[in-house]
Amino acid sequence: MIARVVKAGVLTTVQDLGRAGYRSQGVVVGGAMDGFAHRISNSLVGNSAEWATLEVTFGGLELYFEAESWIAITGHGVAVRIDGTEADCWRPLRIAAGSRLQLAYTGQGCRSYVAIRGGWQVPEVLGSYSTYLPAGWGGYEGRALRTGDVLTYGQNLPPLHPSLNWSLAPAALPAYQTHPTVRVIRGPEWGFFTPESQRAFSRQSHEVLPQSNRMGYRLEARMQKLRTTELLSTAVTAGTIQVLPDGNLVVLMNDAPTTGGYPRIAQVIEPDLSVMAQLVRGNQVQFSLLSPEQAEDKYVQYQEFTRNLEETLVQRLHPTTNVH
């Protein structure tokens, strides 16, 4: 089965949970910036969390489907229309053969995910379907989608029950905001900075600067160091917050390098990376400090919640189960 790209939008790429196991060889993890939205979009159509979805940045995507399908759209920042009729996000949606799907940007958030029952079919590269644009590999020919591309999908899964008409409760979704509080723990070089800078880090809001992308979010700050010692490059990962030479912050995201040489003042906890991934230029973010023990508790709670939600959705989607 195929879907044709009528409009590719600003930036649409194939993503999954990332390319794990190769960081020691300098290969970035990559993958969906909003991992929660990616996973749940797959669950809403009965897919495995590892299967590929389309990451749509700032909307604009338009697809034409040649066969009947089931899709789910999650994330933040798009209005959905199917053949001109408005449709909801965070729920299974039936697509009839010959239908046209449109995602229009709403002005808030920036990344949405399109999952299709059976998964989007692209070649695996180092065990992942994710697109890494700087290297031009993975996903759909190693690049963003273009108008005229033809996407294939389907794993011969049985059809879903035709009367599916429910969606996720808003309480189950991440707290997407334009001025969120993001939880962090202190980084290894926290003590490199003056007490005034440390207080400003967590008590003041930081504006998202234009130089932000899948590699990292740059934030306005005026951090002052107590020492000028040069650092050796050391391990960094998604959520690592470094302080740049000009005093601004950079929150590394999925396409970040595997090592970096700027001081690591803090680390965003994994449950809040989805909220961070939806920020856009001009949004404000404030950091809230947790202890390592508190961060571990939040991580365990997040994993349990996500796993329970995925299991619940699998039960709701069973083809022989009547749903309301």
Secondary structure as GFF3:
##gff-version 3
##sequence-region A 1 324
A	DSSP	beta_strand	2	8	.	.	.	ID=ss1
A	DSSP	beta_strand	11	15	.	.	.	ID=ss2
A	DSSP	three_ten_helix	23	25	.	.	.	ID=ss3
A	DSSP	alpha_helix	35	43	.	.	.	ID=ss4
A	DSSP	beta_strand	53	57	.	.	.	ID=ss5
A	DSSP	beta_strand	61	65	.	.	.	ID=ss6
A	DSSP	beta_strand	69	75	.	.	.	ID=ss7
A	DSSP	beta_strand	78	82	.	.	.	ID=ss8
A	DSSP	beta_strand	85	87	.	.	.	ID=ss9
A	DSSP	beta_strand	92	95	.	.	.	ID=ss10
A	DSSP	beta_strand	100	105	.	.	.	ID=ss11
A	DSSP	beta_strand	111	116	.	.	.	ID=ss12
A	DSSP	beta_strand	120	121	.	.	.	ID=ss13
A	DSSP	beta_strand	150	153	.	.	.	ID=ss14
A	DSSP	three_ten_helix	170	172	.	.	.	ID=ss15
A	DSSP	beta_strand	181	186	.	.	.	ID=ss16
A	DSSP	three_ten_helix	190	192	.	.	.	ID=ss17
A	DSSP	alpha_helix	195	203	.	.	.	ID=ss18
A	DSSP	beta_strand	206	207	.	.	.	ID=ss19
A	DSSP	beta_strand	216	219	.	.	.	ID=ss20
A	DSSP	beta_strand	234	235	.	.	.	ID=ss21
A	DSSP	beta_strand	240	243	.	.	.	ID=ss22
A	DSSP	beta_strand	249	252	.	.	.	ID=ss23
A	DSSP	beta_strand	259	260	.	.	.	ID=ss24
A	DSSP	beta_strand	264	268	.	.	.	ID=ss25
A	DSSP	three_ten_helix	270	272	.	.	.	ID=ss26
A	DSSP	alpha_helix	273	277	.	.	.	ID=ss27
A	DSSP	beta_strand	284	289	.	.	.	ID=ss28
A	DSSP	alpha_helix	292	317	.	.	.	ID=ss29
###
